[in-house]
């Protein structure tokens, strides 16, 4: 049962957050007169020794003491007699909830920093590939031309939304549950606002932010679910860009070369250069998704307030956090070493069918209703396929036989720079729009010159 019920093997990573919460709690107890200032100082001194041992890897974690909190309390009581008073007006329930909120604040900041690293890497590649045109795809079929930069900027947008979600999440996590006790608070004269201020649980004006219901404070796992949910959506974006880059690096596309440090060879085939970093990102995203499923299933049937099931809320959160960070770090490294292959991109984007929609737009400008224009261009495409020739190599007589509103200048549509330059409205892949988006994100993220 000791082995079955222990959690210190994974929650020991909360040690520094638990110490931070305990120091603030001790300071509050001293302020309201429940312990003396000398006792508070002794507690702080004992924790300083313990923290030094933890950071040096010299602290012994005892599974018989169950969790990180009891391990720290026992170690402190062996050194400081006043430690017996530390748990005054506190339960492990609100102690754990506080340590986790401190963890989530830190984790959100770390993820935001990692996301900004990926965004800067993407932005640097977008800066370098503004003049590289590639096919855009729907249904994995060539559709219309875009610049590689515009494609990469789509992922900057996705990761930008992820960053915003984690920033907002930090604010929701930044609420202090300490003082809620096991479930009904305490009869002792504590000062929750003072503790909240000491731990930085404050709003922009410096006012303390405290949980408003003691039952909810110890039973709620919304922030666990929210963190895992945001991580899951970010992992979806990671998996999608990994798939795009895997395709781009394939022999069939050859749009990019991946860095050797982030690829591997085959144990049998000497010619292989496998995109292992990207395939692992794609695979590890499933672990993040699984963490969310675990948490949802864990919480869905629990009555208020605390139940021991909730001990199992930490492993999926920690795994989602660790996996997400490693994937973001590896994606940044892969992107930094990735090189575009302009000649292969130019060959792919030379397909004139990518500009069939531009030809329909040409007819619209001649006064043809779009649905009719769509049908007429479709007929021209069918004729080109029948004649086994590229669409712009049809004769004027051929297209005029389809409809007389094909003018003598109908082939003007089949020019990639012209096609991109015609798309200069907000959100489109026109060169000026792309450059403006790169400039906007550069201002947001800081200079990319160092990348």
Secondary structure, 3 states (H helix, E strand, C coil): CHHHHCCHHHHHHHHHHHHHHHHHHHHHHHHHCCCCHHHHHHHHHHHHHHHHHHHCCCCCCCHHHCCHHHHHHHHHHHHCHHHHHCCCCCCHHHHHHHHHHHHHHHHHHHHHHHHHHHHHHHHHHHHHCCCCEEEEEECCEEEEEEEHHHHHHHHHHHHHHHHHHHHHHHHHHCCECCCCCCCCCCCCCCCHHHHHHHCCCECCCCCECECCCHHHHHHCCHHHHHHHHHHHHHHHHHHHHHHHHHHHHCCCCCCEECCHHHCECCCCCCCCCECHHHHHHHHHHHHHHHHHHHHHHHHCCCCCCCCHHHHHHHHHHHHHHHHHHHHHHHHHHHHHHCEECHHHHHHHHCCHHHHHHHHHHHHHHCCCCHHHHHHHHHHHHHHHHHHCCCHHHCCHHHHHHHCCCCCCCHHHHCCHHHHHHCCCCCCCCCHHHHHHHHHHHHHHHCCCCCC
